[in-house]
Amino acid sequence: MKFTEIQTQGAVALVTGGARGIGLSIAHRLARMGARVVIADLDGNAAVEAAREVGSGARGFVLDVTELDEYARVVSEVEESVGPIDIVVNNAGIMPVGPLLEEPRGVAEATMRVNFWSHYISFQVLAPRMIARGRGHFINVTSAAGAIHSPGLASYVASKHAATGFARSAREELVGTGVTISTVMPSAVRTQLVDGIPFKWWEKLGIIPPGWVARDAVATLRRRPAVVGSPRGTVLALRLQHLVPEWLWLLGRRVVNADRTVGPVDRLARSEYDGRIDRQVGAAL
């Protein structure tokens, strides 16, 4: 299926979770390509500072992506003050790490709200506006975890499976409207998301910089594919792993000393990131 390219020059692009990491890298790239970038983040001060860093007239807004009314209000404010949103990057996400039985239920619920429900809310708010204009593109950043399984990341993996399945299904409902959804599935990324996790030396080789994800995410504006991996080749590898029987999968993990729950996690090194998860949990109370 062929789609016309989304032109970035003058386009309004909303990037959630855009104050740091992957979101900030995407914001920088879009701004360099002439887009009018709006950075939204639960940390409003960080969003404003990030917009200042991006420059090119970028704007920063505080936004809890898990609140429908707040999302709708911010979108209306953006469209009134900046212009109709042509591109939305659903990037906000959290990744709690640790044994499932030690994870507070509130953390698991927050993970689903941020990693899945925010994509649902974004679609509910923005898709009707885009359909009415006959144009628009969602870039939904999920994860390679949305196609695999991993002990120590059960809630995160579940949320990413949900987000990936949602995007692929919603995309088909948009056929013929001029609006599209591309799912971006990165491997581990060198951001605070991986702080404090004791990776083996060979695992570290697979951790990619956020700029790679930004490149692959923004590239979806050309042909608007259903799904892309980052790095390239990720999607094919994810599909092939489903052909591996469980006994062989577990044997392989044991051979490379990966048959463990993620950990032991250095909570001091991860304290800043865990603090943001706690704030997201608290935002729902």
N, C-alpha and C positions, 0 to 999 in steps of 0.2 A: 504494500500500500504506500503510495507516494503522498507527501504533504508539502505544502509550500513552506519555505524557510521563514522562521520568525526573525524579522529584522530587529537588531538591538539598538540601532541608532534612534534615539528619542523614545524608545520603549520604556514603560514603567515596570520595574522589576522589584517584587517584594521578596526579601530573603529572611526567613525566620531562623532563629538561633544564629543570627548573623554577626554577633559581637566578637566572635573569636573562631578559631579553628577552620573547619571546612566552610562554614557559612561566610566568614570574613574573606577567605580566599576567593569564593565565588563572587562576592560583592565587588572585590577589587577587579576581577576579570570582567565582569559585566560593565562596570564603570569605564574601564579602558576601552570597551567596545561601544561606548556612547549611550549606554542605558542610563535612565534616571533611577538610581538605586534607593530603595527604602529598606533600612535594616531594622528588624523587629526582634526584640529579645526580652526575656523576663526581667533582666537587669537593664532597666531603662538608661541609667547613666553610662553603662558600657556600650549600649546601642548608640547613644549620641556621640560618645568618644570614637567609636568605630566609624561612624559616618564622617566625622571630622577627618579621620585618618584616610578614608577612601577618597574624600574630596569630590570634585565634579558635581557639587550640589546635592550629594547624598543626604538623606534624612534619617534620623534615628527615632524610633518609637518604642515605648514600653508595651509589651504584649505577652499575656499569658495565653499561649496557643490552645490551651485546653478548655477555655471558656468561650462558648459560642457567642454570647452577647458582646463580649469584649472584642472578639475577633471581628464581628460584623461592624462594630463601632469604629475600630481602627481602619478597616478596609474603606468604609465610607469617608473617613477623614482623609485618608490617602488619596482617594479618587477625587475628592473635592479640592484638595490643596495641591496635588501633584499631577493627577490625571488617571484615566482608566488603567487598571493593572493588566498588562499584557502577559507577564511572566511571573509565576510564583514558585519560589524554591522552598519546598517543605523540608527544611534541614534540621530543625530543632529536635534534639534527642538526648536521652540519658542512658547510661549503661551501668547499672549496679553489678558488682562482682562479688561472688561468694557462694557458699553452699545454700541451696534452696531452703532447707529447713531452718537456717539461721536468718533468713531474709524476712524483715517485717512485712506484713501484708500491705501496709501503706506504701512501701517502696515498690512492691510489685504493681499496685494499682496506679501509682504515679508513672511507672514505666509504660504501662498500657495507654494511659492518658496522653503522655507526651509523644510516644513513638508511633501510636496508631490513631487514637481518637483525634489528635490534632490534624492529621491528614483528612480524616472524615469531615471534620468541621471546616477545614479549608475548602474542600470540595463543595460542601453545602452552601457556603457563603459566596465563593467566587465563580463556581461553574455556571450558575444561572446568569450572572453578569456577562461572563465571557461568551456564553452561547448566544445571548441577545445581540452581541456585537459581531458574532461569527468568527471570533479569533481568540486565541489564548493558548498558553502552554504551562502545564504543571511539571516541575522537575521534583520528583519525590525521592529524596535521599533515604534509602533504607539501609541495607547492609548485606554482605555475603552471608551473614548470620540468618538472613531471611530465606535461606535455602538449605541450611545445614543444621546440625545440632551440636551443642557443646556443654559439657558439665561445668557448673559454676556460673553459667550465663542463662539459665533456663527462662527467666522472665524476659530478659532482653531478647533472646532468640524467639520466644513466642510472639513478642510485640513486633519484631521485624518480619516474621512470617505473615502476621496479620496485615502489616502495612504493604508488603509486597503483593499479597493476594488481592488486597483491596484495590491497589493501583492498576493491576493487570485487568481486573474485572470492570472497574469503573471506566477504564480506557475504551473498552468495547461498547459501553453505553453511549460514548461520545462520538462514535463513528458518524461522519456526515455533518457534524456541527461546526467544524473548523477549529475545535478545541481538542487538545491532546494531552496525554500524560506519559512521561518517560520515567521509568524507574531506574535509579542509579544504585548499584550494589557494590560498595567499596569493600576491600579487605581491611585489615587493621590499619588505622591511620595514626600518624605521629602527632597526636594532640593530647590534651589532658585526659582524654578518654582512656588512654593506656597507662596512665601514671600508676606506679606502684605494683604493676603486674610483673611477676618474675618470668619473663620470656627466656627461652633457651636461645643460644646464639643463632641457631638456624631459623628460629621463629622471627627473630629481629630482622632478618634479611627480607621478610615479607611485609614489614611495616612500611607503608608508603607515605610520602609527604602530602599534606592537604591540597597543595597545588595540583597534584595529579588528579585528584577527585574533581576539583574545580574545572580543570581542563575538560575532563570527560563529561561533566554535567552540562557545561555551557555548550559543548559540541552537539548536544541533543537538539539544540535550536535549529540546526540545519535540516536534518531529515526526520526529526521527531520519532526516533525508534521506540519500541515498546520497552526495551530493557537494555542497559549497558552495564558492563562491569568496570571496575577500576582496581588494579590495572587491567588493560585489555587482555582478554583470554580468561578472565575470571568466570564469566557466565558459562563458557564451555566446560570448565573444570567443575563448576557447581552441578551442571547437568550430569556429567559423567559419574560423579560421586554417588548418585542415586542408584547406579548399577552395581555398586560394591556391596556384597552381602555383609550383614552385621559382624559375623565372626571374623571376616577378613579386615574390616574396618577397625575393630578392636585390637586385632593382632598388630596391624600397622601402627596404631597409636602406641601400643606397648613397646614395639621395637624402637620407636623414636622417643620413648620416654614421655609421651604426651597423654598417657592414660591416667589423668588426674583431674580433679576439680581445680579450676584456675586458682592458683595460690601457692604458698601463703602470700597474701596481699600485704604490701607495705602500706598500712593505713595512714602513716604520717606523710608519706610521699603523695598519697592519694587524697589527703584531707581537704584540699581546696575543691577538688572535683566532687567528693562526697558531700561537701557542704552545699554545693549547688543542687545536688539531688535532694538533700534535706529541705532546702528552700522550696523546691517543687512540691515535695510532700506537704509542707506547711501551707503552701498556697491553696491547697484543696480543703484545708480544715476550716 
